Amino acid sequence: MKWQNAMQASDIIVGIDLGTTNSEVAVFYNGKVEVIQFNGEAIMPSVVGLAPDGNLLVGTPARNQSALYPEHTVASVKRLMGRNEPIRLGNRNLQPQEISAMILRELKSRAEAFLQQSVNRAVITVPAYFSDAQRQATHDAGVIAGFKVERIINEPTAASLAYAAEPGKRRLVLVYDLGGGTFDVSIVETQDGVTEVLASHGNPMLGGDDFDRLLLNEIVETLIRDGNPDVRGNRLVMSRLARAAINAKHELSSAPFAKIIEENLMERNGVPVHFSMEISRTRYEELIYPLVEKTFESVVIALQDSGRKASELDAVIPVGGMTRTPMILSRLEEMLGKCPRQDVHPDLAVASGAGIMASRLSGRDEGRVLVDITPYSFGPSVVSEGPMGFPVEGIFSPIIRKGTPLPARKTEVYSTMYDNQKAWNVEIYQGESPMARDNIRIGKFLAEGFSDAPAGNKVLCTLELDINGILHVTVLEKATGHTKRVRIENALGKMADQDIENARRNLDAFFAAPPDTGENPQNSWLADLKPEYAASSASGETSDISFSDSSEAYAEARGLIERANNLMPAASGEDREELAALVSDLNTCLAGASEKSAAEVMAELENLLYFIEES
């Protein structure tokens, strides 16, 4: 039995870093918290895809196929958490929570394989600056994946737990967390087992993905300057160049120059294009400098909010893969006067800290205390008296202030505006602007049933922010005790129980799909690319389609699209319209969203191309 500590399955809690680019899972094992490795891999790409046979891919296999099949691969879903934006995967539209649940489910499977028993409880990390809706979406993703989510904690907070502090000594540390899709910074104080977050700031839409895009644009501009057409509309070429940009970024972390070589990238006038360029670290740093400086604006704000100075810091802790960038490390040292610590793997620090928190919730080191804070202020929009004595609508009235330790419960008293007012349309915002419209509205509801009373009837509004950063609101009429209590769950908030159950069944179906034996071509989104690939419904026999066959068919389809795009500018008006229509139809077929046969569309397109090229 591999699990040496003889714990019951119900006692096991894992810690998960659900990252934009990569994810990890950690657990207390053999006397210490360990990030679990699977097939020698501790860091799993946060990528989901469908293989040509229709089976689900999660992690490295999905990332590896993304260059060839970008239409059937989803990455960086974390940036969409909390939004009501469907994501196309195969022939299904899925919510961001469902895609994240696939990543979490794979991590769950890895933990169970490592421990050789079921794992049903988890601590999951989120960026410190994640909104209420984003936190709730992450919680829902965990539930869909089959976890009881014990705690949602901030990534910088988790990272601070991974760094050992000297017993009995008070230490003030700055955690600078720049990952693939998000950035935040926290000022954390530790002493005698108590970890207290004093301030946090950041940007949930700033990360390594943005650095990659800048480098990708530089590559594309170089390609165009070499006399090639603009390839921004070609997803296959752009996917290859995007992977090349990421590899170059990694290389520039340790080398002054990176070489980008892509053979047979595309065709120009029927001749294969072999692309090669060199980029220097100096040029790369020029490109990313404005983004790096944005992160240091947050560092300044976090220090100000904490009431501490850079000179008081005992340590600077870089977290996230982007902190390998030499310029970032040098700027941290230059600005804060401390050489950043690098004794914990920057990609594993958050997962390790989540594992430590999971271990504490399991009953170990239970004397230690974690005090987290809210990075936002929360409150309703109200009518207030203006400078000239006139009422002004849309004033933000913060009840729970930014930096308040969690969990928090605060109450404020408000008054009705007119006689016999029966209801209050409560709109709750998060942010720091005095005007509600400049903040983020996270929910609204109608508190009604107030008694007949003159204007000035007292109404109490209570906000409760739980340890996971999820908000509850209670409105109470003071005179009667009439109460309206809601959990903020607007269109971007908590999924309905039935929706979660449906999503869980869908997820089970994805993971339960039979392995590809070559006997189920009807499951393949490439099965109709050529007539011989299709199953024979009359005979009941199936084709002997293989992955390499499918790859060739897909490449053939993409080649036709490339030829069409190259010919389109010079084609006559009628031919151009027909080319555009057929290209659109074929792209729809490849995306698995068309009832048309891809083989038929390809034949029509090939005939038209031949006619145009010969004329």
Secondary structure, DSSP 8 states (H G I E B T S, - for coil): ---TT---GGG-EEEEEE-SSEEEEEEEETTEEEE--BTTBSSEE-EEEE-TTS-EEESHHHHHHTTT-GGGEEE-GGGGTTS---EEETTEEE-HHHHHHHHHHHHHHHHHHHHTS---EEEEEE-TT--HHHHHHHHHHHHHTT-EEEEEEEHHHHHHHTS---TT--EEEEEEEE-SS-EEEEEEEEETTEEEEEEEEEETT-SHHHHHHHHHHHHHHHHHHTT----TT-HHHHHHHHHHHHHHHHHHTT-SEEEEEEEEEEEETTEEEEEEEEEEHHHHHHHHHHHHHHHHHHHHHHHHHHT--GGG-SEEEEESGGGGSHHHHHHHHHHHSS----SS-TTTHHHHHHHHHHHHHTTTTTT-EEE-B-SS-EEEEEEEE-TTS-EEEEEE--SB-TT-BSSEEEEEEEE-SSTT--EEEEEEEESS-SBGGGSEEEEEEEEE---S--TT-EEEEEEEE-TTS-EEEEEEETTT--EEEEE---TTS---HHHHHHHHHHHHHHHT-----SS-GGG-TTTTSSGGGS--TTT-------HHHHHHHHHHHHHHHHHHHHHGGGS-HHHHHHHHHHHHHHHHHHTT--SS-HHHHHHHHHHHHHHHHH-
